């Protein structure tokens, strides 16, 4: 069985209350394709086999929480399949999306390393399979495996750089520029659906607004304007980017 925090939307119990989550069919660390894009990609065969015996895997439906803000960290979560968003709630109760993650990404490591409560919540954007490594196993891994420790340091450094860029963007760019930059980020992070050429991530208008840092109404208006300017095409909730150079110019990224 897979141990996780009680996280279903609408639950009345404390976010620190623990429940047992039904596991998915076991995913082998040795055969996992997601590890090629993770902090574990340099681990040797025997190390992966040892890790296999320590981890468990669970399935999360779209909208379900993996862990919640202010909860106590129990271990490291590794995304095997699907997409996850990290969100924090402001003083006004509005949600801000901090990061968007995909296969191969790990979550919860900052709180484990700092021995602090989670500063954000992790929520499945789509049905996702996530593996769980207990705190003690993760701590032993970074102490004993220099390659994994180095990858974690690189990850922390990269996330700090992204956070600094996001601060500058929120402080200096107007909402139209931030929207264009967000669409380019979605494309770079998740790619394009080969069938209909739309962004390969199903974000609601509210989620897009939460990522950009604006109201849902403003996000809807800007997307409509971008559609009218032939920068994108809207297909219901799906978004097709038709003018990358135009979005780069709108985002003020020509010199980057």
C-alpha positions in Angstrom: 0.0 0.0 0.0 1.1 3.6 -0.6 1.1 6.1 2.3 0.1 9.6 1.4 -1.5 12.7 3.0 -5.3 13.0 2.8 -5.6 15.4 -0.1 -8.8 15.0 -2.0 -10.5 18.4 -2.6 -13.3 19.0 -0.1 -11.9 16.8 2.6 -12.8 18.1 6.1 -9.8 16.4 7.9 -6.5 18.0 8.6 -4.0 17.9 5.7 -1.6 16.1 8.1 -4.0 13.2 8.5 -2.5 10.1 6.8 -4.5 7.6 4.7 -3.5 4.6 2.7 -3.6 5.1 -1.0 -4.0 2.1 -3.4 -0.9 1.5 -5.4 -0.6 1.2 -9.1 1.1 -1.8 -10.7 4.7 -1.6 -9.5 7.0 0.5 -11.7 10.6 -0.8 -11.9 13.3 1.9 -11.3 15.5 -0.1 -13.7 13.0 0.0 -16.6 11.5 3.5 -15.8 12.0 5.8 -18.8 11.3 8.8 -16.6 14.5 8.3 -14.7 16.5 9.4 -17.8 15.3 12.9 -17.1 15.5 12.8 -13.3 18.1 13.1 -10.5 18.6 9.3 -10.7 19.8 9.1 -14.3 23.5 8.4 -13.3 22.7 5.6 -10.7 24.1 2.2 -11.4 22.0 -1.0 -11.9 22.5 -2.3 -8.4 21.7 1.1 -6.9 18.5 1.3 -8.9 17.5 -2.3 -7.8 18.1 -1.3 -4.1 15.9 1.8 -4.6 13.2 -0.3 -6.2 12.9 -2.2 -2.9 12.3 1.0 -0.9 9.9 2.9 -3.0 6.1 2.5 -3.7 3.9 3.9 -6.5 0.5 5.5 -6.4 -2.0 6.9 -8.9 -3.5 10.3 -8.6 -6.6 11.5 -10.4 -6.8 14.9 -12.1 -7.3 17.5 -9.3 -6.1 15.3 -6.5 -3.4 16.5 -4.1 -0.1 14.7 -3.7 0.8 16.8 -0.7 -0.6 19.9 0.9 0.8 23.3 2.0 2.1 23.3 5.6 2.0 19.5 5.7 5.0 17.5 7.1 7.3 16.0 4.5 7.4 12.2 4.7 9.6 11.5 1.6 10.4 12.3 -2.0 7.9 12.1 -4.8 9.0 11.2 -8.3 6.7 11.7 -11.3 6.6 8.6 -13.5 3.7 9.7 -15.7 1.5 12.8 -15.9 1.8 16.5 -15.0 1.8 18.2 -11.6 1.5 21.8 -10.5 3.0 23.4 -7.4 0.7 26.0 -5.9 0.8 28.4 -2.9 -2.1 30.4 -1.4 -1.7 34.1 -0.9 -3.1 36.1 2.0 -6.2 37.0 -0.1 -6.8 33.3 -0.6 -5.9 33.4 -4.3 -3.8 30.5 -5.6 -0.5 31.2 -7.3 1.1 28.5 -9.5 4.8 28.3 -8.7 6.0 25.6 -11.0 4.7 23.1 -13.5 6.2 19.6 -13.6 6.3 16.5 -15.8 7.7 13.0 -16.1 11.1 12.7 -14.4 10.7 15.6 -12.1 10.9 15.1 -8.3 9.0 17.1 -5.7 9.2 17.6 -2.0 13.0 17.6 -1.8 13.4 21.2 -0.6 11.3 20.5 2.6 13.2 17.3 3.2 16.6 18.9 3.0 15.6 22.0 5.1 13.5 19.8 7.5 10.7 22.2 7.1 6.9 21.9 6.3 5.8 22.1 2.7 5.7 25.7 1.5 3.3 24.7 -1.3 0.8 22.1 -2.5 1.3 19.6 -5.3 -1.8 18.9 -7.4 -2.2 16.6 -10.4 -3.1 18.5 -13.6 -4.0 15.2 -15.2 -4.2 11.6 -14.1 -0.6 10.8 -12.9 1.5 8.0 -11.6 3.9 9.1 -8.8 6.5 7.1 -6.9 7.3 7.7 -3.3 10.7 7.3 -1.6 10.6 7.5 2.3 12.5 10.3 4.0 15.1 8.0 5.5 15.9 6.3 2.2 16.2 9.7 0.4 18.5 11.1 3.2 20.7 8.0 3.0 20.8 8.3 -0.8 22.1 11.9 -0.9 24.6 11.1 1.9 26.0 8.0 0.2 25.7 8.8 -3.6 27.7 11.8 -4.7 26.1 11.7 -8.2 22.6 12.0 -6.8 23.7 14.7 -4.3 25.2 16.7 -7.2 22.0 16.4 -9.2 20.0 17.7 -6.3 22.3 20.7 -5.9 21.9 21.4 -9.6 18.2 21.2 -9.2 18.1 23.5 -6.3 20.3 26.0 -8.2 18.1 25.8 -11.3 14.9 26.4 -9.3 16.5 29.4 -7.6 17.4 30.9 -10.9 13.8 30.3 -12.2 12.3 31.8 -9.1 14.5 34.9 -9.5 13.4 35.3 -13.1 9.8 34.9 -12.1 10.2 37.7 -9.5 11.7 40.0 -12.1 8.9 39.1 -14.6 6.1 39.8 -12.0 7.7 43.0 -10.9 8.8 44.5 -14.3 6.6 43.0 -17.0 3.0 43.9 -17.7 0.3 41.2 -17.8 0.3 41.0 -21.6 4.0 40.3 -21.7 3.7 37.7 -18.9 0.9 35.9 -20.7 3.0 35.6 -23.9 6.0 34.4 -21.8 3.7 31.8 -20.1 2.5 30.4 -23.4 6.1 30.0 -24.6 7.0 28.3 -21.3 4.1 25.8 -21.6 5.3 25.0 -25.1 9.0 24.5 -24.0 7.9 22.4 -20.9 5.3 20.2 -22.4 5.6 20.3 -26.1 3.0 20.1 -28.8 0.3 17.5 -29.3 1.2 15.8 -32.6 -2.4 15.2 -33.6 -3.9 18.7 -33.4 -0.8 20.9 -32.9 -2.1 22.3 -29.6 -0.2 22.7 -26.4 0.3 19.3 -24.8 -1.1 20.3 -21.5 -4.7 20.8 -20.4 -4.7 23.9 -18.3 -7.9 25.7 -17.4 -8.2 29.4 -17.9 -8.1 29.8 -14.1 -4.9 27.8 -13.9 -3.3 29.9 -16.7 -4.3 33.1 -14.8 -2.8 31.6 -11.6 0.4 31.0 -13.4 0.6 34.4 -15.0 -0.5 36.2 -11.8 -3.7 37.8 -12.9 -7.5 37.4 -12.8 -9.3 34.7 -14.8 -11.2 37.4 -16.6 -8.0 39.1 -17.7 -6.5 35.8 -18.8 -9.6 35.1 -21.0 -9.5 38.6 -22.5 -5.7 38.4 -23.3 -6.1 34.9 -24.9 -8.9 36.3 -27.0 -6.7 39.2 -28.1 -3.8 36.9 -28.9 -6.2 34.9 -31.0 -7.4 38.0 -32.8 -3.7 39.0 -33.4 -3.0 35.6 -35.0 -0.5 34.7 -32.3 -2.5 31.7 -31.2 -5.6 29.9 -32.2 -8.2 28.8 -29.6 -9.9 25.5 -30.1 -12.3 25.4 -27.2 -10.0 25.0 -24.1 -7.1 24.0 -26.3 -4.5 26.5 -27.4 -2.4 26.3 -30.6 0.6 28.6 -31.0 0.7 29.9 -34.5 3.3 32.7 -34.3 6.2 31.9 -32.0 8.3 34.9 -33.1 5.3 37.1 -32.4 4.9 35.7 -28.9 8.7 36.2 -28.3 8.4 39.8 -29.3 5.2 40.3 -27.2 7.0 38.8 -24.2 10.0 41.1 -24.6 12.4 38.2 -25.0 14.0 39.1 -28.3 17.4 39.6 -26.7 17.4 36.5 -24.6 
